[in-house]
Amino acid sequence: MDKELLLNLPEEPGVYLMKDKEDRIIYVGKAKILKNRLKQYFTGIENHTPKVRAMVSNIKSFEYIITDSEIEALILECNLIKKHKPYYNILLKDDKHYPYIKVSLQEAYPRISLARKMVKDGAKYYGPYTSAATVREAIDMVCKLCKLPTCNLKMPTEMGKRRECLNAHIEQCAAPCVNPVSQKEYRRQIARACSFLEGDHEEILRDLEKEMAAASEVLEFEKAALLRDRINAICRLDERQKIISDKQADEDIIGFYRQGNKTYGEVFFVRRGRLIGRHSTVLDKTGDIEDGLLCSEFIKQFYAESGDIPRHIHTCYEAAEEELLTHWLTQKTGRKVIIRCPKRGEKKKLTDMACKNARQNAVDHILKDSGRNIPKAVLELKEKLGLSVLPKRIEAYDISHTAGSEPVASMVVFIDGRPAKSQYRRFKIEKASGGDDYQSMTETIYRRFKHAQDEEKEMEAGTLQKPKFLPLPDLILLDGGKGQVNTIAPLMEMMDKDIPLFGMVKDDRHRTRGLISKEGEEIGFLTTSEVFRLIASVQEEVHRFAINYHKKLRGKRNIHSTLEEIDGVGRETRKKLMRHFKTISAIKEATPEILQAVPGISKKVSQNIYDFFHKTS
C-alpha cells in the first residue's frame, strides 16, 4: 500500500471500505481516528490474526468517509455492512423484522392489529413475537375475550348503521355495528385487553369461570364448553410465557456458543417480566474473533433496525466499546439503555440459560448436516443466490391450460438436488379466471401455504401424523419469470413467509437461461455447470408434471363429452355408465343386453349407445 497515502490520512473519525482487485467491498469498519486505524492494517502484518492477514492480502484499494463523531461512524458502518454484506465482516445469517401487537390508543376508538415496526405514533406496542401466526392468534384471542371488533367498521361514524355479522351473532363481539358503544365503555374493554396482553390474566379468567358456571346452571352446555376451551387456552398461554422476573422488567438476554469457525447466538425476549419469545442465529467466520468484539458486532447488527430495544441488555460476554454502544442505543431510543455482562445472581443464570440454548442450537445444526451428502449443485446454488440457508428442499411451480380452459398447477419437490416424487402435489385451479397465469399462480401458492398452516394446527392438536404440505421449502422457483415473481412476492410478504423466491427465465427457444430475483436481477449460470443442470432439470420436471396432469383432466373431459353426444345419454346416465363399467373401453365392448342391465338404462338408450360406438368405429 502507498506509504504516502497512509501518511496523509485524516486524524478524524469515520468509516473505511476495503476493496479487492475487482473493486468489490470486502470489509467495512469504523475508526475513532482513521489514520491510526488504517495504518495498523499495513504495518506489523506478522502480528495480525490469520483472518486479518488473509483480508489484507486481498486489499487492492480502500476509501473512507469522514464523520463528525464516532457514533455517526458507528451508524454509518451498520448501514454499509447491511447494504454491501462484505465477505470479511461478521454477518448475521437471518435479518428479519419481528412482529408486534399494536393498540392504537391515539384514536378515540382504538383497534388492535399486527405491526412490523414500532414507531412513535402514540400507540402501545407489545412484543416482539417470533412469528406473525403467534401475533394473529393472540389478537384473535384477546378480541374474542374482550368482545372487540376485528372488522373494518369505522367508529364512531358507522356505529349502528350495519347489519349484524357472524361474530356478533355468536356473541364474540359487542356488535358496535348494530348497537353503538360509548367511548368510555369501549375504552374500558381496551384497558382490559391491554391488561391481558401485559400478562394479567386473573381478571379475565375469573369472569370466564363465572360465565361458564352460569351457562351450566341454565343448561347451556355448548356455551359452557366454549368458555371452558377459552379458559384452557389462557392457561396454556400462561405455561408458555415463563415468568423470569417479578419486577415487570423489559430486557433481552444474549448468549453465545462457539464451535470452530461459527458462533451460535441465542436471544431471549423478556417483556414485563415474562419470557415471550426467543431467537436463534448463526455467525460465520468468527474463529479468531475475540469474545468482546464478537459481542459488540452482534449487538450492532441485531439492533441496527430494531424498533424494540429494551432498557436492559444482558450478555454473556463483556462487549467491546460498551460505552459507545450504550450511547448509540440510548440516542436511538430516546431513553437510557444499559448493556451489562452479569457475573453473579439471577441475571448470570439467565445468560447461562441462553448459552445453553445456543449450544443446543449448535448441536441441532451439526446433527442436521452430518452424514448428508449434499450435492455440489446445491452448495453452488446457495452461494450464487446469496442464500442464508442451504436450499435442501426446493419447490417449483408451473401452470398449464389450453387456451384458458381447465387450468391446473403443479408443484414438484427436489430434496438435496434430487426429485422427491412422493411429495409432488397437483392443484386444479378453482377461482382464477381462465388463461390468467398470474391469478392461477397466486391461488396455487396461497392454497399450498394455507394447507401447511392447517396441518401445523392439526399436528399440534395431535390429530395428524403424516402431513402432505410440510416441511416448508428453503427455496421457491416459479416458471414464468419476472412477472410471476412480481405477483407472488407481495403475497409471500402478506403471509409472512420469509422464503427466497426466484423466477425461472427461458431463452427464445424456450430453454432454461437462468433465474431472476424479486429485485429484477437476472442470475446467469455456465451451461456446463452442475447448478445449471439442476435448475434445467427442475424446470423440465415441473413443466412435465403440469402438462401430464392437464392431459389427464382433458382426457376425462373428452370421455364425458363423447358419451353425452349419444341420444338419450345425459350427465346422470353418463355417471351411471362410468360407475358400472369403469372405463370407456368396457362400454364400447358391451352388448345392448349388458348395457340395459345397468339400472336406469332403457332398451332404446342401450341400443343407441351400442349403435353409436359400432357405427363410428
C-alpha positions in Angstrom: 0.0 0.0 0.0 1.3 3.5 -0.9 3.0 4.9 2.3 2.4 8.5 1.3 -1.3 7.8 1.1 -1.2 6.3 4.6 0.7 9.3 6.0 -1.8 11.8 4.6 -4.9 10.1 6.0 -7.1 12.4 8.2 -6.9 12.2 12.0 -10.7 12.2 12.3 -13.5 9.7 13.0 -15.0 7.9 10.0 -15.8 4.7 8.1 -13.4 2.9 5.8 -14.2 0.4 2.9 -11.6 -2.1 1.8 -11.8 -3.3 -1.8 -10.3 -6.2 -3.8 -8.8 -6.2 -7.3 -12.3 -6.4 -8.8 -13.4 -3.3 -6.8 -15.7 -5.3 -4.6 -16.1 -4.1 -1.0 -14.7 -6.9 1.2 -14.7 -5.2 4.6 -16.3 -2.2 6.2 -15.0 -0.8 9.5 -15.2 2.3 11.6 -12.5 4.3 13.5 -12.2 7.0 16.1 -9.0 8.2 14.2 -8.9 7.0 10.6 -5.2 7.5 10.1 -4.2 5.3 13.1 -6.7 2.5 12.4 -5.8 2.1 8.7 -2.0 2.2 9.3 -2.5 -0.7 11.7 -3.6 -2.9 8.8 -0.5 -2.4 6.7 2.2 -2.5 9.5 3.2 -5.4 11.7 1.3 -7.8 9.5 3.0 -10.8 11.1 1.2 -10.0 14.4 -2.3 -10.0 12.8 -4.7 -12.9 13.1 -5.0 -15.3 10.1 -8.3 -13.7 9.1 -6.9 -10.2 9.0 -3.7 -11.4 7.1 -6.0 -13.1 4.5 -8.0 -9.9 4.2 -5.0 -7.6 3.9 -3.5 -9.8 1.1 -6.7 -9.2 -0.9 -6.9 -5.4 -0.4 -6.0 -3.5 -3.6 -7.6 -0.2 -2.6 -9.7 1.5 0.0 -11.8 4.6 0.5 -13.0 6.4 3.6 -15.8 8.7 4.7 -15.2 11.3 7.4 -17.9 11.7 10.0 -18.5 14.3 12.8 -18.3 11.8 15.6 -17.6 8.2 16.4 -21.2 7.4 17.0 -22.1 8.8 13.5 -19.3 6.4 12.2 -20.9 3.5 14.0 -24.4 4.2 12.5 -22.9 4.6 9.0 -20.9 1.4 9.5 -24.1 -0.6 10.4 -25.8 0.7 7.3 -23.0 -0.1 4.9 -22.5 -3.6 6.3 -26.2 -4.3 5.8 -26.1 -2.9 2.3 -22.9 -4.5 1.0 -22.6 -7.7 3.1 -18.8 -7.7 2.9 -17.1 -11.1 2.9 -14.7 -10.4 5.9 -17.3 -8.8 8.2 -19.2 -10.9 10.7 -22.7 -11.2 9.3 -25.9 -12.4 11.0 -27.4 -15.2 8.9 -31.0 -14.1 9.4 -32.0 -10.5 9.3 -35.7 -10.2 10.0 -38.3 -7.8 11.4 -40.2 -9.2 14.4 -44.0 -8.6 14.5 -45.7 -6.7 17.4 -49.2 -6.3 18.6 -50.3 -2.6 18.2 -53.1 -0.9 20.2 -53.9 2.4 18.6 -54.5 4.4 21.9 -54.2 7.7 20.0 -57.6 7.0 18.4 -60.9 7.7 20.0 -61.9 4.0 19.5 -58.6 2.1 19.5 -58.0 -1.0 17.4 -55.7 -4.0 18.0 -53.6 -5.0 15.0 -50.3 -6.6 13.8 -47.4 -4.2 13.2 -44.0 -4.8 11.7 -42.2 -1.9 13.3 -42.6 0.2 16.4 -43.0 3.9 15.7 -43.7 6.9 17.9 -47.3 7.4 16.9 -49.0 7.4 20.3 -49.9 3.7 20.1 -49.0 1.0 22.6 -46.9 -1.9 21.3 -46.5 -5.5 22.7 -43.7 -7.8 21.7 -41.6 -8.7 19.8 -43.1 -12.0 18.9 -41.3 -14.7 17.0 -44.0 -15.2 14.3 -46.9 -13.4 12.8 -49.0 -16.5 13.4 -48.4 -16.1 17.1 -49.4 -12.4 16.9 -52.6 -13.2 15.0 -53.5 -15.9 17.4 -53.1 -13.6 20.4 -55.1 -10.8 18.7 -57.9 -13.2 17.9 -57.9 -14.5 21.4 -57.9 -11.1 23.1 -60.6 -9.6 20.8 -62.9 -12.6 21.5 -62.3 -12.4 25.2 -63.0 -8.7 25.4 -65.6 -8.8 22.6 -63.8 -6.2 20.4 -64.5 -5.8 16.7 -62.0 -7.3 14.2 -63.8 -5.9 11.1 -63.1 -2.6 9.3 -66.0 -0.8 10.9 -65.3 2.9 11.1 -66.0 4.1 14.6 -68.0 6.1 15.6 -69.3 7.2 12.2 -70.6 3.7 11.1 -71.9 2.6 14.5 -75.4 1.3 14.4 -75.5 1.5 10.6 -74.6 -2.0 9.5 -76.1 -5.5 9.7 -75.1 -7.8 12.5 -72.1 -10.0 11.5 -71.4 -13.6 12.4 -69.1 -12.7 15.3 -71.8 -10.5 16.8 -74.4 -13.3 16.3 -72.3 -15.8 18.2 -71.5 -13.3 21.0 -67.8 -12.9 20.2 -68.2 -9.2 19.6 -70.1 -6.4 21.3 -71.5 -5.5 17.9 -71.0 -1.7 17.6 -72.1 -2.2 14.0 -75.7 -2.6 15.4 -75.6 -1.3 18.9 -73.5 1.9 19.4 -71.0 1.7 22.2 -69.9 4.7 24.3 -66.3 5.7 24.1 -66.0 5.2 27.9 -67.3 1.6 27.8 -65.2 0.8 24.7 -62.0 2.1 26.3 -62.8 0.1 29.4 -62.7 -3.1 27.3 -59.5 -1.9 25.6 -57.9 -1.4 29.0 -59.0 -4.9 29.9 -57.4 -6.2 26.6 -54.1 -4.3 27.4 -54.0 -5.8 30.9 -54.4 -9.2 29.4 -51.6 -8.6 26.9 -49.4 -7.4 29.7 -49.8 -10.8 31.4 -52.5 -10.1 33.9 -54.9 -12.9 33.1 -56.6 -13.3 36.5 -59.5 -10.9 36.0 -60.5 -12.4 32.6 -60.2 -16.0 34.0 -62.4 -15.1 36.9 -65.0 -13.6 34.6 -64.9 -16.6 32.2 -65.3 -19.0 35.1 -68.4 -17.1 36.3 -69.9 -17.1 32.8 -69.2 -20.9 32.5 -70.9 -21.6 35.8 -73.9 -19.5 34.8 -74.2 -21.2 31.4 -74.1 -24.6 33.1 -76.8 -23.7 35.5 -79.2 -22.8 32.7 -78.2 -26.0 30.8 -76.4 -24.1 28.0 -73.7 -26.8 27.8 -72.5 -25.8 24.4 -71.7 -22.3 25.6 -70.2 -23.6 28.8 -67.9 -25.9 26.7 -66.8 -22.9 24.6 -65.9 -20.9 27.7 -64.0 -23.9 29.1 -61.9 -24.1 26.0 -61.1 -20.4 26.3 -60.0 -20.9 29.9 -57.8 -23.8 28.9 -56.2 -21.7 26.1 -55.3 -18.9 28.6 -53.8 -21.5 31.0 -51.7 -22.9 28.2 -50.6 -19.4 27.3 -49.5 -18.8 30.9 -47.4 -22.0 30.8 -45.6 -20.9 27.6 -44.8 -17.5 29.0 -42.3 -18.3 31.7 -42.1 -15.7 34.4 -38.5 -14.5 34.6 -38.8 -11.5 36.9 -41.4 -10.2 39.3 -40.2 -6.6 38.6 -42.1 -6.4 35.2 -38.8 -5.6 33.5 -38.2 -5.4 29.7 -34.9 -6.9 28.9 -33.0 -9.0 26.3 -30.7 -11.9 27.3 -27.9 -12.8 24.9 -25.9 -16.0 25.0 -23.3 -17.5 22.6 -21.8 -20.9 21.9 -18.6 -21.1 19.8 -17.9 -24.1 17.6 -15.0 -24.0 15.2 -15.3 -21.0 12.8 -19.0 -20.5 13.7 -20.8 -18.9 16.6 -24.3 -19.7 17.6 -26.3 -16.9 19.2 -29.5 -17.1 21.3 -31.6 -14.1 22.3 -34.4 -14.3 24.9 -37.0 -11.6 24.8 -38.3 -10.8 28.3 -41.2 -8.3 28.4 -42.9 -7.2 31.6 -41.1 -9.9 33.4 -42.2 -12.7 31.1 -40.2 -14.7 28.5 -42.4 -14.1 25.4 -40.0 -15.4 22.7 -36.5 -16.3 21.6 -34.4 -16.1 18.5 -31.5 -18.3 17.3 -28.9 -17.2 14.8 -25.6 -18.3 13.4 -22.5 -16.1 12.7 -19.8 -17.3 10.2 -16.1 -16.6 10.1 -15.7 -16.0 13.9 -12.9 -18.4 14.7 -10.2 -15.8 15.6 -12.6 -13.0 16.8 -12.2 -12.1 20.4 -15.3 -12.6 22.6 -15.8 -8.9 23.3 -15.6 -7.8 19.7 -17.9 -10.7 18.7 -20.5 -9.5 21.2 -20.1 -5.9 20.0 -20.6 -6.8 16.3 -23.6 -8.9 17.2 -25.3 -6.0 19.1 -24.6 -3.5 16.3 -26.2 -5.7 13.6 -29.0 -7.1 15.7 -30.3 -3.7 17.0 -29.4 -1.7 13.9 -33.0 -1.6 12.6 -34.9 -2.9 15.6 -37.8 -0.8 16.7 -38.0 -2.5 20.1 -34.9 -2.1 22.2 -35.4 -2.8 25.9 -33.9 -0.8 28.7 -31.6 -3.6 29.8 -29.5 -5.9 27.6 -27.6 -8.7 29.4 -24.8 -10.5 27.6 -22.6 -13.5 28.4 -19.5 -11.6 27.1 -18.4 -8.1 28.0 -19.0 -6.1 24.8 -16.1 -4.1 23.3 -16.9 -0.4 23.1 -19.7 -0.9 25.7 -19.9 2.8 26.4 -20.2 3.7 22.7 -22.9 1.1 22.1 -24.8 2.3 25.2 -24.7 5.9 24.0 -25.8 4.8 20.5 -28.8 2.7 21.7 -29.8 5.5 24.2 -29.7 8.0 21.4 -31.7 5.6 19.2 -34.5 5.0 21.7 -34.6 8.4 23.4 -34.2 6.8 26.9 -31.4 5.2 28.9 -30.3 1.8 27.7 -27.9 -0.3 29.8 -25.7 -3.1 28.5 -24.2 -5.4 31.1 -22.4 -8.7 31.4 -23.6 -10.1 34.8 -21.1 -12.0 36.9 -23.4 -13.5 39.5 -27.0 -13.7 40.6 -30.2 -14.2 38.7 -29.1 -12.4 35.5 -26.0 -14.6 35.3 -28.3 -17.6 35.5 -30.3 -16.2 32.6 -27.3 -15.6 30.3 -26.1 -19.1 31.2 -29.5 -20.4 30.1 -29.2 -18.5 26.8 -25.7 -20.0 26.3 -27.1 -23.5 27.0 -29.8 -23.0 24.4 -27.2 -21.6 21.9 -25.2 -24.8 22.5 -28.3 -26.9 21.7 -28.8 -24.9 18.5 -25.2 -25.8 17.5 -25.9 -29.5 18.2 -29.1 -29.4 16.1 -27.2 -27.8 13.2 -24.4 -30.3 13.3 -26.7 -33.3 13.6 -28.8 -32.0 10.7 -25.8 -31.6 8.4 -23.8 -34.7 9.5 -23.9 -37.8 7.3 -25.6 -36.0 4.5 -24.0 -36.0 1.1 -25.1 -32.6 -0.2 -24.6 -32.3 -4.0 -22.2 -29.7 -5.3 -25.0 -28.1 -7.3 -27.0 -27.3 -4.1 -23.9 -25.7 -2.5 -23.2 -23.7 -5.6 -26.9 -22.6 -5.8 -26.7 -21.3 -2.2 -23.5 -19.4 -3.0 -24.7 -18.0 -6.3 -28.1 -16.8 -5.0 -26.6 -15.5 -1.7 -28.9 -17.6 0.4 -28.6 -17.7 4.2 -29.9 -21.3 4.3 -28.8 -24.3 2.2 -31.6 -24.9 -0.3 -32.1 -28.6 0.7 -35.8 -28.5 -0.2 -36.6 -26.8 -3.5 -40.2 -26.4 -4.6 -41.0 -25.3 -8.2 -44.4 -24.4 -9.6 -45.9 -24.2 -13.1 -49.3 -23.5 -14.7 -50.8 -25.4 -17.7 -54.1 -24.9 -19.7 -55.4 -25.0 -23.2 -56.5 -21.5 -24.4 -57.5 -20.7 -20.9 -59.6 -23.8 -20.3 -59.2 -26.3 -17.4 -56.1 -24.5 -15.9 -54.0 -26.7 -13.5 -50.9 -26.1 -11.4 -48.1 -28.4 -10.5 -45.7 -28.4 -7.5 -42.5 -30.5 -7.7 -40.1 -31.0 -4.9 -36.3 -31.6 -5.1 -34.5 -32.6 -1.9 -30.7 -32.4 -1.8 -30.8 -31.8 -5.6 -32.9 -34.9 -6.4 -36.6 -35.2 -7.3 -38.8 -36.4 -4.4 -41.8 -37.6 -6.4 -43.8 -38.8 -3.4 -44.0 -35.1 -2.4 -45.2 -33.7 -5.7 -48.6 -32.0 -5.5 -51.2 -31.0 -8.1 -53.8 -28.3 -8.0 -56.9 -27.9 -10.1 -57.4 -24.1 -10.4 -60.8 -23.2 -8.9 -61.1 -19.4 -8.7 -58.7 -17.8 -11.1 -60.2 -16.8 -14.4 -59.1 -19.0 -17.4 -55.8 -18.0 -19.1 -54.6 -15.7 -16.2 -51.4 -17.4 -15.2 -50.7 -14.8 -12.5 -54.1 -15.3 -10.8 -53.6 -19.1 -11.1 -50.2 -19.0 -9.5 -51.4 -16.7 -6.7 -54.2 -19.2 -5.9 -51.8 -22.1 -6.0 -49.2 -20.6 -3.7 -51.9 -19.4 -1.3 -53.6 -22.8 -1.1 -50.2 -24.5 -0.6 -49.3 -22.4 2.5 -52.9 -22.5 3.8 -52.7 -26.3 3.7 -49.4 -26.2 5.6 -50.9 -23.8 8.2 -53.9 -26.1 8.7 -51.6 -29.1 9.1 -49.5 -27.4 11.7 -52.6 -26.8 13.8 -53.7 -30.4 13.4 -50.2 -31.7 14.3 -50.2 -29.5 17.5 -53.6 -30.9 18.4 -52.3 -34.5 17.7 -54.9 -35.3 15.0 -52.4 -35.5 12.1 -49.4 -37.9 11.8 -48.4 -37.6 8.1 -48.6 -34.0 6.7 -48.7 -33.5 2.9 -47.5 -29.9 2.8 -44.8 -29.9 5.5 -42.0 -29.0 5.9 -41.9 -25.7 4.2 -39.3 -25.1 1.3 -35.9 -23.5 1.6 -36.3 -22.1 -1.9 -39.2 -21.5 -4.3 -38.8 -21.4 -8.1 -41.6 -20.2 -10.4 -41.9 -21.0 -14.1 -42.9 -17.7 -15.7 -40.0 -15.4 -14.9 -40.2 -11.8 -13.6 -44.0 -11.4 -14.0 -44.7 -14.4 -11.7 -42.1 -13.3 -9.1 -43.6 -9.7 -9.0 -47.0 -11.2 -8.5 -46.1 -13.7 -5.8 -43.6 -11.7 -3.8 -46.2 -9.4 -2.2 -48.4 -12.5 -1.4 -45.4 -14.1 0.4 -44.9 -11.0 2.4 -48.6 -10.8 3.3 -48.5 -14.4 4.5 -45.3 -13.7 6.5 -43.3 -16.3 4.6 -39.6 -15.3 4.5 -38.6 -17.9 1.9 -36.3 -17.0 -1.1 -38.3 -16.6 -4.3 -36.9 -16.7 -7.9 -38.4 -17.0 -11.4 -37.0 -19.4 -14.0 -36.1 -17.5 -17.1 -36.2 -19.1 -20.6 -34.4 -18.1 -23.8 -36.0 -17.6 -27.3 -36.1 -21.3 -27.9 -37.9 -21.9 -24.6 -34.9 -23.4 -22.9 -33.5 -22.6 -19.4 -31.5 -19.4 -19.3 -31.2 -18.5 -15.6 -33.1 -17.2 -12.6 -34.5 -13.8 -11.8 -34.9 -12.3 -8.3 -37.8 -10.2 -7.0 -35.5 -7.1 -7.3 -35.3 -7.8 -11.1 -31.7 -9.0 -11.1 -31.1 -11.9 -13.5 -28.6 -14.5 -12.3 -26.9 -16.5 -15.1 -25.1 -19.8 -14.9 -22.5 -21.5 -17.1 -24.4 -24.0 -19.2 -21.8 -26.7 -18.4 -22.1 -26.2 -14.6 -23.8 -28.7 -12.3 -26.0 -25.9 -10.8 -27.3 -25.0 -14.3 -28.2 -28.7 -15.0 -30.0 -28.8 -11.6 -32.2 -25.7 -12.5 -32.8 -27.0 -16.0 -34.0 -30.4 -14.6 -36.3 -28.7 -12.1 -37.8 -26.5 -14.8 -38.3 -29.5 -17.2 -39.8 -31.7 -14.4 -42.3 -29.1 -13.2 -43.4 -28.4 -16.8 -43.7 -32.2 -17.5 -45.8 -32.7 -14.3 -48.2 -29.9 -15.1 -48.7 -31.0 -18.8 -49.4 -34.6 -17.8 -52.0 -33.5 -15.2 -53.7 -31.3 -17.7 -53.7 -34.0 -20.3 -55.3 -36.4 -17.8 -58.1 -33.9 -17.0 -58.6 -33.1 -20.6 -58.8 -36.9 -21.4 -61.5 -37.2 -18.8 -63.4 -34.3 -20.3 -63.2 -35.8 -23.8 -64.7 -39.1 -22.5 -67.5 -37.3 -20.8 -68.3 -35.2 -23.8 -68.2 -38.3 -26.1 -70.8 -40.2 -24.1 -73.1 -37.2 -23.8 -73.2 -36.9 -27.6 -75.3 -40.1 -27.7 -79.1 -39.6 -27.9 -80.7 -40.2 -24.5 -77.4 -40.0 -22.5 -77.1 -37.0 -20.3 -74.9 -36.2 -17.3 -76.6 -38.6 -14.8 -76.7 -41.5 -17.3 -73.1 -41.0 -18.2 -72.2 -41.2 -14.5 -74.1 -44.4 -14.1 -72.3 -45.9 -17.1 -68.9 -44.9 -15.8 -69.6 -46.2 -12.3 -70.7 -49.6 -13.7 -68.2 -50.1 -16.4 -65.2 -48.1 -15.0 -63.7 -47.4 -18.5 -64.9 -46.2 -21.9 -63.4 -49.3 -23.5 -65.7 -51.6 -21.4 -68.7 -49.5 -22.5 -67.7 -49.9 -26.2 -67.4 -53.7 -25.8 -70.7 -54.2 -24.1 -73.7 -55.6 -25.9 -77.2 -53.9 -25.8 -78.4 -56.5 -23.3 -75.4 -55.9 -21.0 -75.9 -52.1 -21.3 -79.6 -52.5 -20.5 -78.8 -54.4 -17.3 -77.4 -51.1 -15.8 -80.2 -49.6 -13.6 -81.9 -46.7 -15.3 -80.7 -47.6 -18.9 -83.7 -48.3 -21.2 -83.7 -50.7 -24.1 -83.8 -47.7 -26.6 -80.8 -45.9 -24.9 -78.8 -49.1 -24.7 -79.3 -49.7 -28.4 -78.3 -46.0 -29.1 -75.1 -46.5 -27.1 -74.2 -49.7 -28.9 -75.0 -48.2 -32.4 -73.0 -45.1 -31.7 -69.8 -46.9 -31.0 -70.1 -49.6 -33.6 -71.2 -47.4 -36.4 -68.4 -44.9 -35.8 -65.6 -47.3 -35.1 
